[in-house]
C-alpha cells in the first residue's frame, strides 16, 4: 500500500516490513505534515525474512531511504513461540535466533540510510505466568528482556540501524496499546493511538538523523524556573526545592533541563526582570540546579520578548528554526509564536507539577548520539561569551584575533574523527558549500576513494577549545588531475569569522597544488540557509562566472594563510598522513 503526497519539499521513501498488518501506520507517516515528509510503502505482511534476504526485490527501490522492521518476538524466534505454549526453552536458543534475525537486518541494501527496529513487547493478552514470568527457562518477560538486549548489542555498531524503545510507547497508552478486535479483524495488534505515537517517534528519529533537531531551549524565570516573582519577594523567598511540593517540582524541572544540557542542548534565558536581581537569584539560591555557566546566553530586561529572542539567537549565531521557548505566560507565548512561526513554542501546563513531564514529551531534541563536543557545547558558548567581552575592549577585529592565539589543526579524516565529521555534515547549514548529508559509512567510503581527500579542522584559542568544527574535501578526477574540485566546505557557526575559513581554503588549495592541480573549482549549491558560505567565497578574492555562483582559485601560487592563525599540520611520521609543503 502506498500513500501519495503532494508536497514540494523532498520526500523520503520508507518501506514498512512486518509479520503483522502495518497498513494503519503508513498513512500516519505519510499524511503527517511535520517535516520531514515521508512516503510510506508497506511490504506484504508475514514475509519479513523473504523481503530482508532478497535485496534485488522490486520492493527495494533505489529511492528507498528508510525502512521500519517491526516484528512480534514469536515470528522471529520459534523458541519464544514454544515459551508461549508453556514449554521450557534454553536461553542460548533464543540468542541464536535473535542473532540470525540481526544478520538478516544487516543484509538490507546499502543505499538505505535509515533503519528502525522497534523493540519487542509483551502484550496484555499474552498469558501471565506469575512468579514464572522471570524464570530462566520459562519466563516470557525475562526472555524478552534478554532478546531485546541481544538485539541492541548486535545492531549498535551499524550507524544505519537504530532500535526504538516500543516499551515506552506501551507505558504511555497502557492496555489501549493493543486491540484483540483489530487483531482478529485485520491482523493489526496495536491500537490507533499507539500507532500515532509510533509514527511520531519514527519521524522524530528521522529528524535527528538529518539534522533537524532543535538546538537552543529558552526559558522564562518567574513561575518557570522558580515559583513567585523574584523582584517582588526576593530570591530568598521564591519557591524552589525544600519540602514544598511546588518548590520540589520546580527543582525537578531544573534537573531535567540540566540533563538536556548534558546531551548538548543549549539553554538560554529570556525574561522580563531586572538583570541584577535575576542573576543574583541564580548565583545565590542554594536550591538552584542551574547556574550562570549553564546558560549559553540571556536577555533579562523589560523589552519586547520577541526582540530579545531575535537578539540572543543572532548573538549565538543560530537560526530561529533551532529554537524552543518555554514560558508560563500564554500572552508571551502567543506574542513569540505569532512573530516567529519557525520557532517551537509549546503550550505549557498551568501546574509546575506537570512541567517535567511536558518537557520529556517534547520530541524536538532527539539525537542519534552525543559526542564530546555535544556534552561540552554550553561550556564552549560560555567561553565564546567571554571572548566577546574581551573583544569589546579591543580596538579592532584584527587586534582581537591577533591577541586570541588561535590555533587551527588540520588532519586527515580518520576513524577517531569520523563520528564528529558525520555529525558536522548532517547538522551544519550556514557555512556549508554543498549541504551534502552523509551517513558515517557513506563518508568513510567516499573518503577512501583514491581521487578524494577529506580534512577535519580542530580549533582552539587562549579562551578554550572549540573542538572539531570544520571539514573540507576535494576531488581530483582521474585523467584530469589539473582540475581539483572543492566538494565540501563545512564550518560550525561558532568558529565563523575568525579567519578559520581562510585557513581551511589555504590548506585545501595548498595540498591540491602539491598533487599537481593548477586550479580549484568551487561550485556553490544554494539552500535557504547557506548564504554565509556564498558571502565568504564572494569576498575571498576568487574568480567567478557570476550568476552560476561558480568560483575558481588559481593554484599557481598558494592561497595565503592568515597571519593571525597558528596552523598545525599532520605529523609526517604518521602512517597515511598527507604530506603538505607550505
N, C-alpha and C positions, 0 to 999 in steps of 0.2 A: 504494500500500500504506500502511495506517495502523496504527500500533501503539498500542493503548489503554492508558491508565494509570488507576490508582485512587488518586490522591493528593489530599489536601485542600488542599495549598498550591497557589498559582497555577501554571498550566501554560502555557508558551509554545508556540504553534503554529508549526512550521517547515515550509517547503516545500523539498524537495531537487530540484534541477534539474540534469540531466547528460545527456551524449550516451552514457554507459555506465550499466550497472546499479548503482544505489546501494541496492538492497533490503537489503544487509547492514549498511549504515550506519544506516538508520532505526531498527532495534531497539537498536543500540548507544547511540544518543542517547536513545531513549525509555525504555529499561529501566534506565538508569543512575540510581541513587537519590541521587546527589550533587546538591545544589542548583546551578542551578535545574532544575526539572522541564521536560522538553521532550516535545512530541508531534510526531513527525516524519512527514510525508507525502511520498512520492516521486511526482513527476510522471512521466509515461511517458517512458522514456529515448529519446534520439535526437531530441527535439523542443525543443531549447534555445531557438532563436530564435523558434519559434512561441509558446512559453509566455511568453518575455520581452516580446514585442511585442503580446501580447493581454491587457492589464491587466483587461479585462472578463471574462476566462475564469473559470469556476467554481473553478478551482484557486486563484485569488487570493481566498480567503475574507477577509471583514472581520476575522476573528480572527487571520489570519496576521501574526505579528510579526517573523518572521525567515525568511531564505532562504539556502541554500547553493547556489552556482552553480559546479559543478565540471565542467570540460571537459578534453578532450585537445587539444593545440595544433592537430592536423590537422583537428579538427572545426570550429575557429573560422577557421583560415587555410588556404584552398586552396593558397596559395603554399608553406606549410610542408609540405603533403602532397606537393607537387611535389619539394621538397627530399628527402623520404623516398624518392622514386622516382629520385633521382640527378640531377635537373635543377638548373640554376643559377637562382637567384632574386635579383632586386634587393631590397635591404633596404627600400626605400620601399614595395614591395608588401606586405611583412609588416606594416609600421607602419600602413598604410592599413586593413588587415583587422582589426588589433587595435583601431584607433580605432572602427571600425564596431561591434565587439563591445562596447566600453565604452559606446557610445551606447545600445545595447540594454539594458545593465545599468542605466543611469541612468533608463530608462523604467519601471522597476518601480513599482507603485502607491505613493502617498505614505504610506499607513498602515503600510507595512513599515519597521520601525525598525532592523533588523539584517541586513546583507547581507555574507556571507562568500564570498570568491572564492579558493580555493586556487590557488597559482601553478602554472605548467606545469613538468613534469619530464621528463627523458629517461629512458626505461625501459631496463633492461639488455638487452631483447630487440630494441631497435631497432638498426639496423646501425651498426657503428663504421666511421668513415672515417679513423681515424688522424690524420695531420697535417692533413687537411682538416676536422676537427671544428671548428676555429676560423677556417676560411676565410670571407671576407666574403660570398661568393655561394653557397657550397656547404655550409658548416659548420652542422650541426644544433645543436651546443652553443652556438655564437655566436648563432645565430638565436633560440634560446630565451632566452638572456640579454637580448638586445635586446627581445624581445617582452614578457618579464616586467617589464623596466624601464619600457617604454611603458605597460603595464597599470597599474603603480603610479602613474606620473605622471598618467595620465588620471583615476584614481579617487580620488586622495588628498585632493582638496578637497571631496569629498562625505562629510560626517561620518557618514552611514549605512552606508558601504561600507568594508570592510577586506579587504585582500589577505593571505592566510595563507601562510606560507612552507612549502610542501609539500616542498621540497628538504631541510629539516631533518628531516622525518619519514622521508625516504628514508635520510638519514645514520644514523638510529637503527636501521633494520631492514635496510639493505643490499639484497642481491638478493632477500631474502624479502619485500620490499615489494611485489613483483609476482608474478603467477601466470599463466603461459601456460595452464595447465589450466583455471583458473577463467574465463579469458577465452573459451576455446573452448566451455566448457560453459554459461556463463551471462552472457557479456559483462561480467564483472567483472574489471578488470585488476589489482586490488590484493589482496594477501593479508589475512587476517583480522586479524592483529596490527597491521598497518599501519593498517587502518581503525579499530581500537581507539584507536590513538594519535591519529588524525584526530578521532575523536569527543571524546576528552579535550581536545584543543586547541580545538575549537569551543566546548565547554562552558566552558572557562577564559576564552575571549574574551567569551562572554555574561556571565559573572560580572563581568568587568572593566567591561563597559558598564552593568550595572545596579548597580554599586557594592558588590559582594560580595567584593572582593579583601581580602586581609589587609594590615594597616597597620603592625603592630609585630612585629619579629623579636627575640626574646630569646635570648641566648646565654649559655652557661656559659663559664668561663675556663680552668681547668686541663684539659688534654687536649682542649680545644675551640678556643680561640684560640691556644694555645701548647702545647708538649709539656712534661710534667713538672708537679710540684706546687710552685707558686711559694713557698708558705710553708715548704717543706722545703729547696729547693735555692737560693732567692734568685732575683731577677729576672735576674741576670747569667747564670744557668746554665739557664734554660728553653730549650727547643728552638724556635727561631724564626729563619727566614732563614738566611743564611750558605751554606756549601757542603754542609750536612747535608741529605739528601733529605727527611727528615721535617720539619725546620725550614723548608725551602723550600715544602713542601706547606701548612704552617700559614700561611705568609705569603701564598701564593696564595689561600687561603681568605679571609683578611682582605681582600685586594684585591677579591675577588668580593663580599664584604659591603659594602665601600666603594662599589662600583658600584651595588648595590641602594639604598644610602642616597642616592646622587645622583639616583636615579629617584623619590625621595620616600618610600621605605620607612624607617620609624623603627627604629633599633637601640637595644636595651637590654641590660643585664647582670643576670642573676640567678645568683649564685654563692655557694657555701659557702666563705668565705675570710675573712681579716682584711681589712677595707676598706682600711686604710692601706697594707698590703703590696701588695694587688692594684692600687690606684691608682698606687702608685709604679712598678710594672712598666709600666703603661700609659703613664705620663709619661716614663719613663727609658730603656726598652729601645730601642736605635737601630733595630731592625728592625720595631718596631710600625708597622703601617699605620694602625690605628685608635687615635685619641687620645680623651681625655675628651670633647671637644666633638663627637665623632662619635656620642655616645650621648645619647639623649633623657632617660635616667634609669637608675638602677641600684639594686639591693638586694644588697649584698655583706655577708653576715653568716652566722651559724651557725643561723639559724632555719629553720623548715619552708619548703621552696622553694615549695610551693603558696600558702602565706600571703603570702610575699614577692611572688609574681606578682600576687596579688589586690591587695595594697597599691600596687604600682607601676602597675598598669593603672588603678586608681582615681585615682592621682595624675595620670596622663596624660589622664584623662577619656576613656578608650576602653572599648569592650566586649570581653569575652573572646573573642567571635566574630571579633575583628580580630587575634588574637594567634597567633604561631607560636613554639614553643620548640625550640631546637637544643641538645641536651645529650648528651655522650658516655656518660652513665651510664644503663643500662637501668632501674635501680631508680628513679632520679629521673624518668625519662620515664614509667614506669608510674604513679608517685605522682601526677604532674600530670595525666596523661590520665584517670585514674580520678576525680580531683577536678573537672576541668573538661572535660566532653565536648565543649563548643563550641570549645575551643582545638584547634589543629592541632599535634600532637606527632609528627612523622615518625620512623619508625625511622631510625637513623643508622648508617653503616658503622663498622666497628671500626678501619679504617686511615685515618689522616689524608690519605693519598694519594687517597682517594675522596671527601673532603669537598666539594671544589669541584664535582665532577660531581653529587653528591647535591643540592647547593644549586641548581644550574642546572636540575635535573629537577623542582623544585617549580613547580607551575603556579598558585600562590595569590597571586602578586604582580603579575599581568598588569595593565596599564593601557593605555587607548586612546591616551593622550598624556601628556606630562609638562609641566605648566605651570610658570611661575616659582615659584609657591607650593610645588609639589611638590619642586622642586630645592633649596629653602631650608627645607624643613619641619623638619629636625633643628635648624637654627640657631634657628628660632622656638621650639622646645621648650627648647633650651638657654637662650634668653633668658627663657622662662617660668620655668625653674628659678631664675634669678637674681631674677625678680620675687618668687617665693615666699620666697627668702632675705631680701629686703628686707621683705616683708610680715610675716615672723616677728618683725621688730624694731620694728614699728609697733603702737600700742596697739589700734586699731580698724580695721575694714574701711573705713569712711568716710574715715578719715585716710589710709589707704593709697591708696585710689582718688584722693583729692584730691592726693596727692603724686606720682601717677604720670603726670600731664599727658596724660590720654587724649584722643585726637582721633578723631572719627568723621566720615568724609567720605561724604556721600550723593550719589549721582549716578545719572542715568537709565541703564538698560541700553543699551549701545552695542556696536558691533562689537568694540571694544577689550576689553570686559569679558565678551563673550558666551561664550567658551570656558570661562572660570573659573566663570561663573554656571551653565552647564550642568553642570559638574563638581560644584558645590555641590548642585544639585538631585538629582543621582544618587548622591551619596556621604553626604550628611548625614542622620542618622537621629534623633538625640536632640531637638534643638531644630528641629522640622520640623512645622508645623501640619497639612499635608495629605499630606505624603510623596508628592507627585507626582513621577513620573520622566519627564523630557522630553529629547528629543534637542536638539541645537543648533538645528536648523531648526524644530522644534516650538516651542521657546521664542521664537525670533525671530518666527515667525508669530503666536504668541499675543500677544506684546508689541505687535505692530503693529496689533492690533485697536483701534479708537478708544475702546472702553469700558474698556480695560485699561491699567494703569500699573505699571511694574516699576522698583524702585530697587535698586541694588547699594551695599553699605556696605563701606568700607575703614577699618581701624582701625590706629592706631599709638599708642605712648606713649614715655616717655623711655628705655625699655629697647630699643625696636626697633619694626619694622613687622610687624603681623600679616598684612598683605595683604588681599585682598578676602575677607571672611569671612561676609557676610550678604546676604540677598535678602529683600525684602518686596514683595508685589504686591497690588493691589486692583482691583476691577472696579466700575464704575458703570453698571448696566444701562440701556439706552435706555428712556426713559419713566419710570424710577424712580430718578432720579439723587439723590434724597434719601437713598437706602439704599445705602451703599457696602458691599462685601463684601471682607473680607480673604481673599485666596485663598492666598497663600504667606507664610510667616514662617519663614525658614531662617537659622540661625546656627551656624557651626562651633563645636565643643565648646571649642576653645582660647580663644574670646572670651566664653564664657558667664560670668555672674556679675560682670560689670564695668560694669553699667548700660548696656551696648550694646543689650540687648533693649528697655529703656525708651526709649532714644533712637530706635531704629527705629520703635517704635509712635508716638512723638512726631512723627516726620517723616511717616509714612503718614497719621496722623489729621489732621495739620495741612493736608497737601496735599488730602486728600479734603474737608476742611471748606472749603478755598478754592474747590473745584469745586462747592460748593452742597450737599454731603451734610450731613445732620443727625445721622446715626447710622452707626456702623461695626459691621457684623455679622461675628462671628468664630465659625466652626464648626470645632471641634477634631475631627479624624478620628484615632481611636486606632490605634496599632500596638504591637507588643510592645516597641518601643524608644523611643517619643517621649513618655514620661511627663514628662521635664523641661519639655517645652513646655506640657503641661497645668498643671504646678505654677506656671509663670510666669504664665499667664493667670489662674489662680485667685488669685494674690497681687497682681495688677496693679490691683485696685480697680474691676473691671468688673462690670456687671450680668450675672447668669447665670440660666438657666432650670433649673439643677440637673442632673438625670440625663442630659440630652442633650448636655451639655458645649458649649452654645452661649452665647457671650458677646456683650454689646452695649456699645459705648462711645458715650456721648452726646457729640456733637461741637459742642454749643452753646458749649463752651469747650474750649480746646486741652488735650490731654494734656500734662502738664508734662515739660519736658526736665530730666534730672538735672543738678544743679549742678556735679557733678564732671566733666562732659563738655564738651569744646570741639567744637562742631558746625560743619562746613564744608559749605556748600550749593553747588549748581551755579552756575557763573558765569552771571548773567542775560544776558551779552552773547553767550553761545554759542548758535548756532542749534539750535533744538529743545529747549533746556534748559527744564524745567518751572519756572515762577515760583512760589516759595513765600514767603509772607509770614508770618514768625514773630513 
